[in-house]
Amino acid sequence: MNKLSSNSGRIQRKRRVRAKISGTASRPRLAVFKSLKSIYAQVIDDTIGKTLASAKLSDLKKASNTVDGAKQVGKLIAEKCIALKIVSVTYDRAGYRYHGKVKALAEGAREGGLQF
């Protein structure tokens, strides 16, 4: 039997989760994507298919691709959401395990004022 790669397993988990959650106008979806060089966050209203706010590691000066950098991205996306009067979001970790950078981004967003 062939072994699945870790990314294909993540894609399967992502599809399974996305079948159950979606963002609305009152409670948009905070989606996370990790690459080897950066971490990205988007706030999406799935009813109209529009990205309301986004943040990435390269938006920050002197930020590195570490847990601390992910926390700063979480705070940045929270600031952008608060400016758009978005307080409550649904957290979509896109099949990633809830630890490390994904957890730090969520904690940074909570510290910035977002509610999950």
Backbone hydrogen bonds in HBPLUS format (Angstrom, degrees):
<---DONOR---> <-ACCEPTOR-->    atom                        ^
c    i                          cat <-CA-CA->   ^        H-A-AA   ^      H-
h    n   atom  resd res      DA  || num        DHA   H-A  angle D-A-AA Bond
n    s   type  num  typ     dist DA aas  dist angle  dist       angle   num
A0009-GLY N   A0005-SER O   3.16 MM   4  6.44 151.9  2.24 147.1 154.6     1
A0010-ARG N   A0006-SER O   3.03 MM   4  6.26 147.6  2.14 139.1 148.0     2
A0011-ILE N   A0007-ASN O   2.91 MM   4  6.20 152.3  1.99 146.9 154.1     3
A0012-GLN N   A0008-SER O   3.11 MM   4  6.35 152.2  2.19 140.6 147.1     4
A0013-ARG N   A0009-GLY O   3.03 MM   4  6.33 158.7  2.08 146.8 152.4     5
A0014-LYS N   A0010-ARG O   2.79 MM   4  6.01 153.9  1.86 149.1 157.2     6
A0015-ARG N   A0011-ILE O   2.99 MM   4  6.23 161.0  2.02 149.5 153.0     7
A0016-ARG N   A0012-GLN O   3.09 MM   4  6.29 156.4  2.15 146.1 152.6     8
A0017-VAL N   A0013-ARG O   2.99 MM   4  6.21 157.2  2.04 150.5 156.1     9
A0018-ARG N   A0014-LYS O   2.85 MM   4  6.00 164.6  1.87 154.7 159.5    10
A0019-ALA N   A0015-ARG O   3.16 MM   4  6.22 130.0  2.42 137.3 147.4    11
A0020-LYS N   A0017-VAL O   2.91 MM   3  5.45 152.7  1.98 113.6 122.2    12
A0021-ILE N   A0017-VAL O   3.17 MM   4  6.49 145.2  2.29 150.0 160.4    13
A0046-ASP N   A0023-GLY O   3.04 MM  23  4.94 130.4  2.30 104.6 118.1    14
A0024-THR N   A0027-ARG O   2.98 MM   3  5.02 168.0  2.00 114.1 115.0    15
A0090-THR N   A0028-PRO O   2.84 MM  62  6.14 155.6  1.90 151.2 157.9    16
A0029-ARG N   A0044-ILE O   2.87 MM  15  5.12 162.6  1.90 154.8 150.8    17
A0044-ILE N   A0029-ARG O   2.77 MM  15  5.12 161.9  1.81 147.7 152.4    18
A0030-LEU N   A0090-THR O   2.67 MM  60  5.83 168.5  1.69 159.8 163.0    19
A0092-ASP N   A0030-LEU O   2.82 MM  62  5.69 173.9  1.82 147.9 146.8    20
A0031-ALA N   A0042-GLN O   2.73 MM  11  5.19 149.2  1.82 158.7 163.0    21
A0042-GLN N   A0031-ALA O   2.92 MM  11  5.19 154.5  1.98 146.9 154.4    22
A0032-VAL N   A0092-ASP O   3.18 MM  60  6.46 139.3  2.35 168.4 178.9    23
A0033-PHE N   A0040-TYR O   3.03 MM   7  5.13 158.0  2.08 138.9 140.2    24
A0040-TYR N   A0033-PHE O   2.81 MM   7  5.13 165.4  1.84 160.1 164.0    25
A0035-SER N   A0038-SER O   2.94 MM   3  5.32 170.5  1.95 157.8 154.6    26
A0057-LEU N   A0039-ILE O   3.27 MM  18  5.82 135.3  2.48 153.3 165.3    27
A0041-ALA N   A0055-ALA O   2.87 MM  14  5.30 155.9  1.93 163.5 162.5    28
A0055-ALA N   A0041-ALA O   2.88 MM  14  5.30 152.5  1.95 155.4 158.3    29
A0043-VAL N   A0053-ALA O   2.79 MM  10  5.16 163.2  1.82 155.4 155.1    30
A0052-LEU N   A0043-VAL O   2.69 MM   9  5.49 153.6  1.76 159.0 168.3    31
A0045-ASP N   A0050-LYS O   2.93 MM   5  5.47 169.4  1.94 166.5 165.8    32
A0049-GLY N   A0045-ASP O   2.90 MM   4  5.76 122.6  2.24 136.8 153.5    33
A0050-LYS N   A0045-ASP O   3.16 MM   5  5.47 152.7  2.23 146.9 148.0    34
A0059-ASP N   A0056-LYS O   3.08 MM   3  5.55 156.3  2.14 111.8 119.1    35
A0060-LEU N   A0057-LEU O   3.17 MM   3  5.71 155.3  2.23 113.0 119.6    36
A0066-THR N   A0064-SER O   2.79 MM   2  5.55 136.1  1.99 106.7  92.8    37
A0070-ALA N   A0066-THR O   3.02 MM   4  6.32 152.4  2.10 146.0 153.3    38
A0071-LYS N   A0067-VAL O   3.03 MM   4  6.30 147.4  2.14 143.8 152.5    39
A0072-GLN N   A0068-ASP O   3.07 MM   4  6.37 148.7  2.17 144.1 152.0    40
A0073-VAL N   A0069-GLY O   3.03 MM   4  6.35 148.7  2.13 144.5 152.9    41
A0074-GLY N   A0070-ALA O   3.01 MM   4  6.31 151.2  2.10 143.4 151.0    42
A0075-LYS N   A0071-LYS O   3.03 MM   4  6.38 150.7  2.12 143.7 151.2    43
A0076-LEU N   A0072-GLN O   2.92 MM   4  6.16 152.5  2.00 144.7 152.5    44
A0077-ILE N   A0073-VAL O   2.94 MM   4  6.20 161.9  1.98 153.7 157.3    45
A0078-ALA N   A0074-GLY O   3.07 MM   4  6.20 147.6  2.18 138.9 148.0    46
A0079-GLU N   A0075-LYS O   2.98 MM   4  6.25 152.4  2.06 145.7 152.5    47
A0080-LYS N   A0076-LEU O   3.09 MM   4  6.39 159.7  2.13 149.5 154.4    48
A0081-CYS N   A0077-ILE O   2.96 MM   4  6.15 150.4  2.05 141.8 149.9    49
A0082-ILE N   A0078-ALA O   2.88 MM   4  6.07 162.8  1.91 153.1 157.5    50
A0083-ALA N   A0079-GLU O   3.03 MM   4  6.22 152.2  2.11 144.2 151.7    51
A0084-LEU N   A0080-LYS O   3.21 MM   4  6.46 134.8  2.42 133.3 144.4    52
A0084-LEU N   A0081-CYS O   2.99 MM   3  5.02 127.3  2.27  95.7 110.2    53
A0086-ILE N   A0081-CYS O   2.82 MM   5  4.98 172.2  1.82 142.6 142.3    54
A0085-LYS N   A0082-ILE O   3.02 MM   3  4.79 158.4  2.07 102.0 107.0    55
A0115-GLN N   A0087-VAL O   2.83 MM  28  6.12 153.9  1.89 157.7 164.7    56
A0089-VAL N   A0115-GLN O   2.90 MM  26  6.24 162.5  1.93 172.3 177.6    57
A0096-TYR N   A0093-ARG O   3.06 MM   3  5.64 165.1  2.08 124.7 127.1    58
A0099-HIS N   A0097-ARG O   2.93 MM   2  5.74 128.9  2.19 108.7  93.3    59
A0104-ALA N   A0100-GLY O   2.93 MM   4  6.14 156.4  1.99 149.1 156.8    60
A0105-LEU N   A0101-LYS O   2.90 MM   4  6.04 155.1  1.96 147.3 152.8    61
A0106-ALA N   A0102-VAL O   3.25 MM   4  6.45 156.9  2.31 138.8 144.6    62
A0107-GLU N   A0103-LYS O   2.91 MM   4  6.20 157.2  1.96 150.5 157.2    63
A0108-GLY N   A0104-ALA O   2.87 MM   4  6.05 156.4  1.93 148.0 154.4    64
A0109-ALA N   A0105-LEU O   2.98 MM   4  6.20 152.9  2.06 145.6 152.7    65
A0110-ARG N   A0106-ALA O   2.95 MM   4  6.22 152.4  2.03 145.9 153.6    66
A0111-GLU N   A0107-GLU O   2.90 MM   4  6.15 156.3  1.95 147.4 153.9    67
A0112-GLY N   A0108-GLY O   2.96 MM   4  6.14 138.3  2.14 137.1 148.6    68
A0114-LEU N   A0109-ALA O   3.06 MM   5  5.68 163.4  2.09 153.5 148.3    69
A0113-GLY N   A0110-ARG O   3.08 MM   3  5.23 154.5  2.15 102.6 110.7    70
